[in-house]
Amino acid sequence: MQLAGLQRIKGKVMRGSRRLFACLLPLSVWGGIAHAEGADIALPQSIPDSYAHAGTLVEIAPHRRLNLRCEGDGSPTVLLEAGSHADTTTWFRLQPLLAAHYRVCSYDRAGYGFSDLGPMPRDLAADVSDLRALIHKAGLKTPLVLVGHSLGTNIVRRYAATYTGDVSGVVLIDPPAQNVAAYAPAWAKEEDAMAAHRFAFINQCTEGAKKNQLVSPPPALKSCVAAGNAQASADVNASIAAYKRKPAFWQTLSSELHDNITVFSQPVASNASLGTLPMIVLSASGTYADAPADVRPSLELAKEKTQSAITATSTQSSRMAVDNTSHDIQLDRPEVVAEAVNKVSQMASDARK
């Protein structure tokens, strides 16, 4: 979000996925009002000014803090895990909706937002380790429901498989296709060729950040600096721009994207299992809406195979197609995500009886 050159960094697969509020909303949220078990909740149409400042900075290791934002006081606790190079602003519509009934928390992963840089590499193992430390250092009540978007779905699945006692249910928002080369080899080959240019761009921005050149960038570095987000105030935009001018952001981004190449080049492991953990997989209708028409069916097949394999890792799971959505379901139709959280929470409660 708000990163110039975003399309070059993320690759063609996610082009146009930030179509905030462009989709038609169902009657349940017509006019920006969501109905949660009889309570009308106004959904924010812009990122609140509170996001211009840190929430609670939780020290998870000596001289290392992660930014945590919590609302509500219900049970269970719901923790939100963002996608690649995203911060807590990606949850600004969903979090207040969930807070009406749950204790709900979002956080900035190391190197993003208001969180400190973490040790390299920034791979799934590092993210899971940090999440474990955050949950326990912040005193979040377990077992909790984990909600992951995009790359965050991989982090959530890895965490739930590793720390089974901490998790009562999971909601996965549009898990990205894995092993795309098996279904769209020409597309995957082109993406691989673009990777060198992508990392050269990131390295250039990293060096500029180290020299403090991104505050007033020379022409060669202007692509590193984003324009303001139309859904954010000047203060919020300024705070986002400030952290994206720091070397920590670009170093983290480079490491995360390098690991993504490994993670997403492989199919879902055939022996992956979450047992009987309640799980809902939400599948966006428009993940590849901006991909060329000739390759779109292959990409959709890769996503179908991936999400079906993920759904099969739990015996208490289901997959749901969500109409009128981009890859960012939590922004386009947050009420659908909230309904999924309600369902897995009820499933977990029923299982304990």
Buried (B, 14 or more C-beta within 10 A) or exposed (E): BBBBBBBBBBBBBBBBBBBBEEBEBEEEBEEEEBEBEEEEBEBBEBBBEEBBEBBBBBBBBEEBBBBBBBBBEBEBBBBBBBBBBBBBBBBBBBBBBBBBBBBBBBBBBBBBBBBBBBEBBBBBEBBBBBBBBBBBBBEBEBBBBBBBBBBBBBBBBBBBBBBEEBBBBBBBBBBBBBBBBBBBEEBBEEBEEBEEEBBEBBEBBBBBBEEEBBEEBEEEBEBBBBEBBEBBBEBBBEBBBBBBBBBBBBBBBBBBBBBBEEBBBEBBEEEBEBEEBBBBBBBBBBBBBBBEEEBBEBBBBBBBBBBEBBBBBBEBBBBBEBEBBBBBBBBBBBBBBBBBBBBBBEBBBEEEE
